[in-house]
Amino acid sequence: MWVNFLEYWNGVRIFFDCRVSNPHDLRLFTDASGSLAYGGFLDGLWLQGQWLPEHTLNKKRGISIEC
C-alpha cells in the first residue's frame, strides 16, 4: 500500500500541524474490514464507505489493508 501511495501521492495533506497528536486529542478513530467496508469517527462525526473495485491492490489477494 505504501509503495503505491508514495508513487501516486499528489502532495496534498490534510494535517497541517507537524506535531504528532494522540488519537484521543483529535477524537479520531478508524477501522476497516479487508473485504467489506471502512468507517471512522472524528470529533462527533461518523463516516463509512464500501471498498470499490479500483481499491484492489492485488488481483490474487483482493483489497489489502495490512500491506
N, C-alpha and C positions, 0 to 999 in steps of 0.2 A: 504494500500500500504506500509506504513512504517513498519508494523509488518512483512510482507513478506520480505521487503528489508533487515531489520536488521537480520532476521533469516537466510537468504541465502547470505548475502554480503560476498564477497571473500576477503575483506580488502584492495583492490586496490582503490586508489583515484587518480584523475587526477589533482586536485588543490593542489599544494604543499605549497602555502602561507597561513598561518593561519589567516591573516588579512582579514576581510570581505571587499569585494570590491563592489563598486557601479556598476550596470549593464552598465551604460554609460561609466565608465572607462574601463571595459572589452570589451565593444561593443558586449555584448552577450544578445540576445533576443530570447525567445522561445514561442511557443503557440501550443495547441493541441485541437483536437476535440475528444470527448469521444468515438466516434464510427468510425471515418473515418481515420484520419492521424495526423501527427505531423510535425513540422518544426522549424527551427531555423536559426539564423544569428549570426556569430561570426567573428568579425573583417574583414568584407568584403566577407566572405564565407557563402554560404547558405547550409542548409541540409534539407531533408524531407524524410518521410517514411510513410508506412502504417502499422497500427496495425496488428499483426499476431494473429492467434487463440490462441497461447500459452501465449499471453499477457493478456488473460482473467483472472481476479482475482475472479470472482463470476459468476457462470453459469446463475443465475437468472438475474443479473444486467448487465452482459457483462463486457466490458472493462470500468474501472472507473478511471478517472483522478482526482477525488476530494477526494477519501478516500483510 
